[in-house]
Amino acid sequence: MVEFEIIQPDDWHLHLRDGDLLESVILPTSLQYGRALVMPNLTPPVSTVDMAIAYRLRILSALQRRINQAELNNQCIGLDRARHFEPLMTLYLTPNLSNEEIKRVAETPEILGIKFYPKGATTNSESGSSTLEKFYPIFEKMAELGVRLCIHGEDVDVTTDVFSREEKFIEKSLAPLMKQIPELQVVFEHVSTSEAVDFVTQNKNMAATVTPQHLIFNRNHLLAGRLYPHRYCAPLLKKESDRKALVKAVTQDFNEKFFLGTDSAPHLRNEKESSCGCAGCFSSPHALAKYIEIFELEGKLGNLEKFSSINGAKFYNLSLNSRKISLKREKWLAEEKFFTNKSQQIVSFVQDEVLTWKINY
């Protein structure tokens, strides 16, 4: 197959940051995806409906400035698609979340869920919690109103091995939650293990996002021979058997529970290549090309549309995108450099790699 068409995809897990960094990374996502679910881990965290709506307006303003700049530079390819991009929002779960605010979330179509972060598990997660149990009354109200819970599923106890955090979180926190409140709709974000695949598959009201890095890399690609900081993410890359379980889950013919969520998380180059590097892969410019490669390697290109464009929208009870995109086989070098307005570089997780698929604008 040289060229094919799918419903325009959505990215159901995206970090855009704020300010200068936001403006530097918004355009690649808007050129490819119809919608994106934006994570709330800013400083301070986006913890109220008013904060989420204000953040959404900043995203749209930053996007418009980038579109205007591209037009001035006669770089107009794909801009019509970018103009129709829709950011959707999440709230950061805190103990202060009231029933009235949960009701506002349920009544605000631009906000799709509430995000749980384990305290200290990843970037800007200091406002998170080490336990789910204390939030059960909140979760019961969310279930009653149909508000979805997005979970970063890692156990952050200091005695837990970093490669076992996801498995331990399922055992200690997620399994008891789903037993106690089975009607709660939960997205297990960026799953990275075979145990997570099995757990999601077995629970009726659960779904999961899967990142490109967890589909193409295992922990040897992060640590063997040398350290590759731009592949460092949370949760960490796992064993090859885990990677294969994820690939099987997303490419299978009957997949309805797993969908595209890049977890694209931009950091400045000096923050990644440092003595205490930040977790997060900047993937938005090249993630879709890598997803396509995975499906092609498995002989399952026909299932890409379900994973990228259908399953997520159905889980969030949204209509499918009306637009389509054309994808073509073409080799190209992922060499585009991304800089902030202050000339600080952001590096893609596949920088300088030859890719084999791209959007046919």
Contacts in CASP RR format, 6 or more apart in sequence:
PFRMAT RR
TARGET T0000
AUTHOR 0000-0000-0000
METHOD contacts of the structure
MODEL  1
MVEFEIIQPDDWHLHLRDGDLLESVILPTSLQYGRALVMPNLTPPVSTVD
MAIAYRLRILSALQRRINQAELNNQCIGLDRARHFEPLMTLYLTPNLSNE
EIKRVAETPEILGIKFYPKGATTNSESGSSTLEKFYPIFEKMAELGVRLC
IHGEDVDVTTDVFSREEKFIEKSLAPLMKQIPELQVVFEHVSTSEAVDFV
TQNKNMAATVTPQHLIFNRNHLLAGRLYPHRYCAPLLKKESDRKALVKAV
TQDFNEKFFLGTDSAPHLRNEKESSCGCAGCFSSPHALAKYIEIFELEGK
LGNLEKFSSINGAKFYNLSLNSRKISLKREKWLAEEKFFTNKSQQIVSFV
QDEVLTWKINY
1 301 0 8 1.000
1 329 0 8 1.000
2 328 0 8 1.000
2 329 0 8 1.000
3 326 0 8 1.000
3 327 0 8 1.000
3 328 0 8 1.000
3 329 0 8 1.000
3 360 0 8 1.000
4 301 0 8 1.000
4 326 0 8 1.000
4 327 0 8 1.000
5 324 0 8 1.000
5 325 0 8 1.000
5 326 0 8 1.000
5 327 0 8 1.000
6 304 0 8 1.000
6 305 0 8 1.000
6 308 0 8 1.000
6 309 0 8 1.000
6 324 0 8 1.000
6 325 0 8 1.000
6 327 0 8 1.000
7 305 0 8 1.000
7 309 0 8 1.000
7 310 0 8 1.000
7 320 0 8 1.000
7 321 0 8 1.000
7 323 0 8 1.000
7 324 0 8 1.000
8 33 0 8 1.000
8 34 0 8 1.000
8 81 0 8 1.000
8 309 0 8 1.000
8 321 0 8 1.000
8 323 0 8 1.000
8 324 0 8 1.000
8 325 0 8 1.000
9 32 0 8 1.000
9 33 0 8 1.000
9 34 0 8 1.000
9 260 0 8 1.000
9 288 0 8 1.000
9 308 0 8 1.000
9 309 0 8 1.000
9 321 0 8 1.000
9 325 0 8 1.000
10 33 0 8 1.000
10 34 0 8 1.000
10 35 0 8 1.000
10 36 0 8 1.000
10 37 0 8 1.000
10 260 0 8 1.000
10 308 0 8 1.000
10 309 0 8 1.000
10 312 0 8 1.000
10 313 0 8 1.000
10 321 0 8 1.000
11 29 0 8 1.000
11 33 0 8 1.000
11 35 0 8 1.000
11 36 0 8 1.000
11 37 0 8 1.000
11 260 0 8 1.000
11 261 0 8 1.000
11 262 0 8 1.000
11 264 0 8 1.000
11 284 0 8 1.000
11 287 0 8 1.000
12 36 0 8 1.000
12 37 0 8 1.000
12 187 0 8 1.000
12 209 0 8 1.000
12 259 0 8 1.000
12 260 0 8 1.000
12 261 0 8 1.000
12 312 0 8 1.000
12 316 0 8 1.000
13 37 0 8 1.000
13 39 0 8 1.000
13 150 0 8 1.000
13 189 0 8 1.000
13 190 0 8 1.000
13 209 0 8 1.000
13 211 0 8 1.000
13 261 0 8 1.000
13 262 0 8 1.000
13 263 0 8 1.000
14 29 0 8 1.000
14 36 0 8 1.000
14 37 0 8 1.000
14 38 0 8 1.000
14 39 0 8 1.000
14 261 0 8 1.000
14 262 0 8 1.000
14 263 0 8 1.000
14 264 0 8 1.000
14 284 0 8 1.000
15 38 0 8 1.000
15 39 0 8 1.000
15 41 0 8 1.000
15 123 0 8 1.000
15 263 0 8 1.000
15 264 0 8 1.000
15 265 0 8 1.000
15 266 0 8 1.000
15 280 0 8 1.000
16 22 0 8 1.000
16 25 0 8 1.000
16 26 0 8 1.000
16 29 0 8 1.000
16 38 0 8 1.000
16 59 0 8 1.000
16 87 0 8 1.000
16 266 0 8 1.000
17 25 0 8 1.000
17 42 0 8 1.000
17 266 0 8 1.000
18 42 0 8 1.000
18 55 0 8 1.000
18 58 0 8 1.000
19 58 0 8 1.000
19 62 0 8 1.000
20 340 0 8 1.000
20 341 0 8 1.000
20 342 0 8 1.000
21 266 0 8 1.000
21 268 0 8 1.000
21 340 0 8 1.000
21 346 0 8 1.000
22 58 0 8 1.000
22 59 0 8 1.000
22 62 0 8 1.000
23 62 0 8 1.000
23 65 0 8 1.000
23 66 0 8 1.000
23 340 0 8 1.000
23 341 0 8 1.000
24 266 0 8 1.000
24 338 0 8 1.000
24 339 0 8 1.000
24 340 0 8 1.000
24 341 0 8 1.000
24 346 0 8 1.000
25 264 0 8 1.000
25 266 0 8 1.000
25 282 0 8 1.000
25 284 0 8 1.000
25 338 0 8 1.000
25 346 0 8 1.000
26 59 0 8 1.000
26 62 0 8 1.000
26 63 0 8 1.000
26 66 0 8 1.000
27 63 0 8 1.000
27 66 0 8 1.000
27 67 0 8 1.000
27 70 0 8 1.000
27 82 0 8 1.000
28 284 0 8 1.000
28 285 0 8 1.000
28 338 0 8 1.000
29 36 0 8 1.000
29 85 0 8 1.000
29 264 0 8 1.000
29 284 0 8 1.000
30 63 0 8 1.000
30 81 0 8 1.000
30 82 0 8 1.000
30 85 0 8 1.000
31 78 0 8 1.000
31 79 0 8 1.000
31 81 0 8 1.000
31 82 0 8 1.000
31 359 0 8 1.000
32 81 0 8 1.000
32 284 0 8 1.000
32 288 0 8 1.000
32 325 0 8 1.000
32 359 0 8 1.000
33 85 0 8 1.000
34 81 0 8 1.000
34 84 0 8 1.000
34 85 0 8 1.000
34 86 0 8 1.000
34 321 0 8 1.000
34 323 0 8 1.000
35 85 0 8 1.000
35 86 0 8 1.000
35 87 0 8 1.000
35 88 0 8 1.000
35 318 0 8 1.000
35 321 0 8 1.000
36 85 0 8 1.000
36 86 0 8 1.000
36 87 0 8 1.000
36 88 0 8 1.000
37 88 0 8 1.000
37 89 0 8 1.000
37 90 0 8 1.000
37 112 0 8 1.000
37 150 0 8 1.000
37 316 0 8 1.000
38 55 0 8 1.000
38 56 0 8 1.000
38 59 0 8 1.000
38 87 0 8 1.000
38 88 0 8 1.000
38 89 0 8 1.000
38 90 0 8 1.000
39 90 0 8 1.000
39 115 0 8 1.000
40 46 0 8 1.000
40 47 0 8 1.000
40 52 0 8 1.000
40 55 0 8 1.000
40 89 0 8 1.000
40 90 0 8 1.000
40 91 0 8 1.000
40 92 0 8 1.000
40 115 0 8 1.000
41 92 0 8 1.000
41 115 0 8 1.000
41 117 0 8 1.000
41 122 0 8 1.000
41 123 0 8 1.000
41 124 0 8 1.000
41 125 0 8 1.000
42 55 0 8 1.000
42 124 0 8 1.000
43 124 0 8 1.000
44 127 0 8 1.000
45 92 0 8 1.000
45 94 0 8 1.000
45 124 0 8 1.000
45 127 0 8 1.000
46 52 0 8 1.000
46 55 0 8 1.000
46 89 0 8 1.000
46 90 0 8 1.000
46 91 0 8 1.000
46 92 0 8 1.000
47 91 0 8 1.000
47 92 0 8 1.000
47 93 0 8 1.000
47 94 0 8 1.000
47 96 0 8 1.000
47 97 0 8 1.000
47 127 0 8 1.000
48 91 0 8 1.000
48 101 0 8 1.000
49 91 0 8 1.000
49 101 0 8 1.000
49 104 0 8 1.000
49 105 0 8 1.000
49 108 0 8 1.000
49 111 0 8 1.000
51 91 0 8 1.000
52 89 0 8 1.000
52 90 0 8 1.000
52 91 0 8 1.000
52 108 0 8 1.000
52 110 0 8 1.000
52 111 0 8 1.000
53 89 0 8 1.000
53 108 0 8 1.000
53 110 0 8 1.000
53 111 0 8 1.000
55 89 0 8 1.000
56 87 0 8 1.000
56 89 0 8 1.000
56 110 0 8 1.000
59 87 0 8 1.000
60 87 0 8 1.000
63 82 0 8 1.000
63 85 0 8 1.000
66 82 0 8 1.000
67 79 0 8 1.000
67 82 0 8 1.000
67 83 0 8 1.000
70 76 0 8 1.000
70 79 0 8 1.000
71 79 0 8 1.000
77 361 0 8 1.000
78 361 0 8 1.000
81 323 0 8 1.000
81 325 0 8 1.000
84 323 0 8 1.000
87 110 0 8 1.000
88 110 0 8 1.000
88 111 0 8 1.000
88 112 0 8 1.000
89 110 0 8 1.000
89 111 0 8 1.000
89 112 0 8 1.000
90 111 0 8 1.000
90 112 0 8 1.000
90 113 0 8 1.000
90 114 0 8 1.000
90 115 0 8 1.000
90 150 0 8 1.000
91 97 0 8 1.000
91 101 0 8 1.000
91 105 0 8 1.000
91 111 0 8 1.000
91 113 0 8 1.000
91 114 0 8 1.000
91 115 0 8 1.000
92 114 0 8 1.000
92 115 0 8 1.000
92 117 0 8 1.000
92 127 0 8 1.000
92 128 0 8 1.000
93 114 0 8 1.000
93 115 0 8 1.000
93 116 0 8 1.000
93 117 0 8 1.000
93 128 0 8 1.000
93 129 0 8 1.000
93 135 0 8 1.000
93 138 0 8 1.000
93 149 0 8 1.000
94 127 0 8 1.000
94 128 0 8 1.000
95 129 0 8 1.000
95 134 0 8 1.000
95 135 0 8 1.000
97 114 0 8 1.000
97 138 0 8 1.000
99 141 0 8 1.000
102 114 0 8 1.000
102 138 0 8 1.000
102 141 0 8 1.000
102 142 0 8 1.000
102 145 0 8 1.000
102 147 0 8 1.000
103 145 0 8 1.000
105 111 0 8 1.000
105 113 0 8 1.000
105 114 0 8 1.000
105 145 0 8 1.000
105 147 0 8 1.000
106 145 0 8 1.000
106 146 0 8 1.000
106 147 0 8 1.000
112 148 0 8 1.000
112 316 0 8 1.000
113 147 0 8 1.000
113 148 0 8 1.000
113 149 0 8 1.000
113 150 0 8 1.000
114 142 0 8 1.000
114 147 0 8 1.000
114 148 0 8 1.000
114 149 0 8 1.000
114 150 0 8 1.000
115 149 0 8 1.000
115 150 0 8 1.000
115 151 0 8 1.000
115 152 0 8 1.000
115 189 0 8 1.000
116 128 0 8 1.000
116 129 0 8 1.000
116 132 0 8 1.000
116 135 0 8 1.000
116 149 0 8 1.000
116 150 0 8 1.000
116 151 0 8 1.000
116 152 0 8 1.000
116 153 0 8 1.000
117 125 0 8 1.000
117 127 0 8 1.000
117 128 0 8 1.000
117 129 0 8 1.000
117 152 0 8 1.000
118 125 0 8 1.000
118 128 0 8 1.000
118 129 0 8 1.000
118 130 0 8 1.000
118 152 0 8 1.000
118 153 0 8 1.000
118 154 0 8 1.000
118 155 0 8 1.000
118 156 0 8 1.000
118 169 0 8 1.000
119 125 0 8 1.000
119 126 0 8 1.000
119 127 0 8 1.000
119 128 0 8 1.000
119 129 0 8 1.000
119 130 0 8 1.000
119 156 0 8 1.000
120 126 0 8 1.000
120 128 0 8 1.000
120 156 0 8 1.000
121 152 0 8 1.000
121 153 0 8 1.000
121 154 0 8 1.000
121 156 0 8 1.000
121 165 0 8 1.000
121 234 0 8 1.000
122 152 0 8 1.000
122 234 0 8 1.000
122 279 0 8 1.000
122 280 0 8 1.000
123 234 0 8 1.000
123 265 0 8 1.000
123 267 0 8 1.000
123 278 0 8 1.000
123 279 0 8 1.000
123 280 0 8 1.000
125 152 0 8 1.000
129 135 0 8 1.000
130 156 0 8 1.000
130 157 0 8 1.000
131 173 0 8 1.000
132 139 0 8 1.000
132 173 0 8 1.000
132 174 0 8 1.000
132 176 0 8 1.000
132 177 0 8 1.000
133 173 0 8 1.000
133 176 0 8 1.000
136 177 0 8 1.000
136 180 0 8 1.000
136 181 0 8 1.000
139 149 0 8 1.000
139 177 0 8 1.000
139 181 0 8 1.000
139 184 0 8 1.000
140 181 0 8 1.000
140 184 0 8 1.000
141 147 0 8 1.000
142 148 0 8 1.000
142 149 0 8 1.000
142 184 0 8 1.000
143 181 0 8 1.000
143 183 0 8 1.000
143 184 0 8 1.000
143 185 0 8 1.000
146 185 0 8 1.000
148 185 0 8 1.000
148 186 0 8 1.000
148 187 0 8 1.000
148 315 0 8 1.000
148 316 0 8 1.000
149 184 0 8 1.000
149 185 0 8 1.000
149 186 0 8 1.000
149 187 0 8 1.000
150 186 0 8 1.000
150 187 0 8 1.000
150 189 0 8 1.000
151 174 0 8 1.000
151 186 0 8 1.000
151 187 0 8 1.000
151 188 0 8 1.000
151 189 0 8 1.000
152 189 0 8 1.000
152 190 0 8 1.000
152 234 0 8 1.000
153 165 0 8 1.000
153 166 0 8 1.000
153 169 0 8 1.000
153 170 0 8 1.000
153 173 0 8 1.000
153 174 0 8 1.000
153 188 0 8 1.000
153 189 0 8 1.000
153 235 0 8 1.000
154 165 0 8 1.000
154 166 0 8 1.000
154 169 0 8 1.000
154 234 0 8 1.000
154 235 0 8 1.000
155 164 0 8 1.000
155 165 0 8 1.000
155 166 0 8 1.000
155 168 0 8 1.000
155 169 0 8 1.000
155 172 0 8 1.000
155 173 0 8 1.000
156 165 0 8 1.000
157 168 0 8 1.000
160 168 0 8 1.000
162 236 0 8 1.000
163 219 0 8 1.000
163 236 0 8 1.000
163 238 0 8 1.000
165 235 0 8 1.000
165 236 0 8 1.000
166 191 0 8 1.000
166 192 0 8 1.000
166 193 0 8 1.000
166 195 0 8 1.000
166 196 0 8 1.000
166 235 0 8 1.000
166 238 0 8 1.000
167 193 0 8 1.000
167 195 0 8 1.000
167 196 0 8 1.000
170 195 0 8 1.000
170 196 0 8 1.000
170 199 0 8 1.000
174 186 0 8 1.000
174 188 0 8 1.000
174 199 0 8 1.000
175 199 0 8 1.000
177 184 0 8 1.000
177 186 0 8 1.000
178 184 0 8 1.000
178 186 0 8 1.000
178 203 0 8 1.000
178 205 0 8 1.000
178 206 0 8 1.000
182 203 0 8 1.000
182 204 0 8 1.000
182 205 0 8 1.000
183 205 0 8 1.000
184 205 0 8 1.000
185 205 0 8 1.000
185 206 0 8 1.000
185 207 0 8 1.000
185 315 0 8 1.000
186 203 0 8 1.000
186 205 0 8 1.000
186 206 0 8 1.000
186 207 0 8 1.000
187 206 0 8 1.000
187 207 0 8 1.000
187 208 0 8 1.000
187 209 0 8 1.000
187 315 0 8 1.000
188 196 0 8 1.000
188 199 0 8 1.000
188 200 0 8 1.000
188 206 0 8 1.000
188 207 0 8 1.000
188 208 0 8 1.000
188 209 0 8 1.000
189 208 0 8 1.000
189 209 0 8 1.000
189 263 0 8 1.000
190 209 0 8 1.000
190 210 0 8 1.000
190 211 0 8 1.000
190 214 0 8 1.000
190 233 0 8 1.000
190 235 0 8 1.000
190 261 0 8 1.000
190 263 0 8 1.000
191 197 0 8 1.000
191 200 0 8 1.000
191 208 0 8 1.000
191 209 0 8 1.000
191 210 0 8 1.000
191 214 0 8 1.000
191 246 0 8 1.000
191 258 0 8 1.000
192 214 0 8 1.000
192 235 0 8 1.000
192 236 0 8 1.000
192 237 0 8 1.000
192 238 0 8 1.000
192 242 0 8 1.000
192 246 0 8 1.000
193 238 0 8 1.000
193 242 0 8 1.000
193 245 0 8 1.000
194 241 0 8 1.000
194 242 0 8 1.000
194 245 0 8 1.000
194 246 0 8 1.000
196 208 0 8 1.000
197 208 0 8 1.000
197 245 0 8 1.000
197 246 0 8 1.000
197 248 0 8 1.000
197 249 0 8 1.000
197 258 0 8 1.000
199 206 0 8 1.000
200 206 0 8 1.000
200 207 0 8 1.000
200 208 0 8 1.000
200 257 0 8 1.000
200 258 0 8 1.000
201 249 0 8 1.000
201 257 0 8 1.000
206 257 0 8 1.000
207 257 0 8 1.000
207 258 0 8 1.000
207 259 0 8 1.000
207 311 0 8 1.000
207 312 0 8 1.000
207 315 0 8 1.000
208 257 0 8 1.000
208 258 0 8 1.000
208 259 0 8 1.000
209 258 0 8 1.000
209 259 0 8 1.000
209 260 0 8 1.000
209 261 0 8 1.000
209 263 0 8 1.000
210 246 0 8 1.000
210 249 0 8 1.000
210 250 0 8 1.000
210 258 0 8 1.000
210 259 0 8 1.000
210 260 0 8 1.000
210 261 0 8 1.000
211 233 0 8 1.000
211 261 0 8 1.000
211 262 0 8 1.000
211 263 0 8 1.000
211 281 0 8 1.000
211 283 0 8 1.000
211 287 0 8 1.000
212 262 0 8 1.000
212 283 0 8 1.000
212 286 0 8 1.000
212 287 0 8 1.000
212 290 0 8 1.000
212 291 0 8 1.000
212 294 0 8 1.000
212 349 0 8 1.000
213 231 0 8 1.000
213 233 0 8 1.000
213 237 0 8 1.000
213 263 0 8 1.000
213 281 0 8 1.000
213 283 0 8 1.000
213 349 0 8 1.000
214 237 0 8 1.000
214 238 0 8 1.000
214 242 0 8 1.000
214 243 0 8 1.000
214 246 0 8 1.000
215 243 0 8 1.000
215 246 0 8 1.000
215 247 0 8 1.000
215 250 0 8 1.000
215 290 0 8 1.000
215 291 0 8 1.000
215 294 0 8 1.000
216 243 0 8 1.000
216 290 0 8 1.000
216 293 0 8 1.000
216 294 0 8 1.000
217 231 0 8 1.000
217 237 0 8 1.000
217 243 0 8 1.000
218 237 0 8 1.000
218 238 0 8 1.000
218 239 0 8 1.000
218 240 0 8 1.000
218 242 0 8 1.000
218 243 0 8 1.000
219 236 0 8 1.000
219 237 0 8 1.000
219 238 0 8 1.000
219 239 0 8 1.000
220 240 0 8 1.000
221 228 0 8 1.000
221 231 0 8 1.000
221 237 0 8 1.000
222 228 0 8 1.000
222 231 0 8 1.000
222 232 0 8 1.000
222 236 0 8 1.000
222 237 0 8 1.000
229 272 0 8 1.000
229 273 0 8 1.000
229 277 0 8 1.000
230 272 0 8 1.000
230 281 0 8 1.000
230 282 0 8 1.000
230 347 0 8 1.000
230 348 0 8 1.000
230 349 0 8 1.000
230 351 0 8 1.000
231 237 0 8 1.000
231 281 0 8 1.000
231 349 0 8 1.000
232 272 0 8 1.000
232 277 0 8 1.000
232 278 0 8 1.000
232 279 0 8 1.000
232 280 0 8 1.000
232 281 0 8 1.000
233 263 0 8 1.000
233 265 0 8 1.000
233 279 0 8 1.000
233 280 0 8 1.000
233 281 0 8 1.000
234 279 0 8 1.000
234 280 0 8 1.000
237 243 0 8 1.000
247 294 0 8 1.000
247 298 0 8 1.000
249 255 0 8 1.000
249 257 0 8 1.000
249 258 0 8 1.000
250 258 0 8 1.000
250 294 0 8 1.000
250 307 0 8 1.000
251 294 0 8 1.000
251 295 0 8 1.000
251 298 0 8 1.000
251 299 0 8 1.000
251 300 0 8 1.000
251 303 0 8 1.000
251 307 0 8 1.000
252 300 0 8 1.000
252 303 0 8 1.000
253 300 0 8 1.000
253 303 0 8 1.000
255 303 0 8 1.000
255 306 0 8 1.000
255 307 0 8 1.000
255 311 0 8 1.000
256 306 0 8 1.000
256 311 0 8 1.000
256 314 0 8 1.000
257 311 0 8 1.000
258 307 0 8 1.000
258 311 0 8 1.000
259 307 0 8 1.000
259 308 0 8 1.000
259 310 0 8 1.000
259 311 0 8 1.000
259 312 0 8 1.000
259 315 0 8 1.000
260 291 0 8 1.000
260 307 0 8 1.000
260 308 0 8 1.000
260 312 0 8 1.000
262 283 0 8 1.000
262 284 0 8 1.000
262 287 0 8 1.000
263 280 0 8 1.000
263 281 0 8 1.000
263 283 0 8 1.000
264 281 0 8 1.000
264 282 0 8 1.000
264 283 0 8 1.000
264 284 0 8 1.000
264 287 0 8 1.000
265 279 0 8 1.000
265 280 0 8 1.000
265 281 0 8 1.000
265 282 0 8 1.000
266 282 0 8 1.000
266 338 0 8 1.000
266 346 0 8 1.000
267 277 0 8 1.000
267 278 0 8 1.000
267 280 0 8 1.000
267 282 0 8 1.000
267 346 0 8 1.000
268 340 0 8 1.000
268 344 0 8 1.000
268 345 0 8 1.000
268 346 0 8 1.000
269 344 0 8 1.000
269 345 0 8 1.000
269 346 0 8 1.000
269 347 0 8 1.000
270 344 0 8 1.000
271 277 0 8 1.000
271 278 0 8 1.000
272 278 0 8 1.000
272 280 0 8 1.000
272 347 0 8 1.000
281 349 0 8 1.000
282 338 0 8 1.000
282 346 0 8 1.000
282 347 0 8 1.000
282 348 0 8 1.000
282 349 0 8 1.000
283 290 0 8 1.000
283 348 0 8 1.000
283 349 0 8 1.000
283 350 0 8 1.000
285 334 0 8 1.000
285 336 0 8 1.000
285 338 0 8 1.000
285 348 0 8 1.000
286 334 0 8 1.000
286 348 0 8 1.000
286 349 0 8 1.000
286 350 0 8 1.000
286 353 0 8 1.000
286 355 0 8 1.000
288 308 0 8 1.000
288 357 0 8 1.000
288 359 0 8 1.000
289 334 0 8 1.000
289 355 0 8 1.000
289 356 0 8 1.000
289 357 0 8 1.000
289 358 0 8 1.000
290 350 0 8 1.000
290 355 0 8 1.000
291 304 0 8 1.000
291 307 0 8 1.000
291 308 0 8 1.000
292 301 0 8 1.000
292 304 0 8 1.000
292 327 0 8 1.000
292 356 0 8 1.000
292 357 0 8 1.000
293 355 0 8 1.000
293 356 0 8 1.000
293 357 0 8 1.000
295 301 0 8 1.000
295 302 0 8 1.000
295 303 0 8 1.000
295 304 0 8 1.000
295 307 0 8 1.000
296 356 0 8 1.000
296 357 0 8 1.000
309 320 0 8 1.000
309 321 0 8 1.000
310 320 0 8 1.000
312 318 0 8 1.000
313 319 0 8 1.000
313 320 0 8 1.000
313 321 0 8 1.000
325 359 0 8 1.000
325 360 0 8 1.000
326 359 0 8 1.000
326 360 0 8 1.000
327 357 0 8 1.000
327 358 0 8 1.000
327 359 0 8 1.000
327 360 0 8 1.000
328 357 0 8 1.000
328 358 0 8 1.000
328 359 0 8 1.000
328 360 0 8 1.000
329 356 0 8 1.000
329 357 0 8 1.000
330 356 0 8 1.000
330 357 0 8 1.000
330 358 0 8 1.000
331 354 0 8 1.000
331 355 0 8 1.000
331 356 0 8 1.000
332 354 0 8 1.000
332 355 0 8 1.000
332 358 0 8 1.000
333 352 0 8 1.000
333 353 0 8 1.000
333 354 0 8 1.000
333 355 0 8 1.000
334 348 0 8 1.000
334 350 0 8 1.000
334 351 0 8 1.000
334 352 0 8 1.000
334 353 0 8 1.000
334 354 0 8 1.000
334 355 0 8 1.000
335 351 0 8 1.000
335 352 0 8 1.000
336 348 0 8 1.000
337 345 0 8 1.000
338 345 0 8 1.000
338 346 0 8 1.000
338 347 0 8 1.000
338 348 0 8 1.000
339 345 0 8 1.000
339 346 0 8 1.000
340 346 0 8 1.000
END
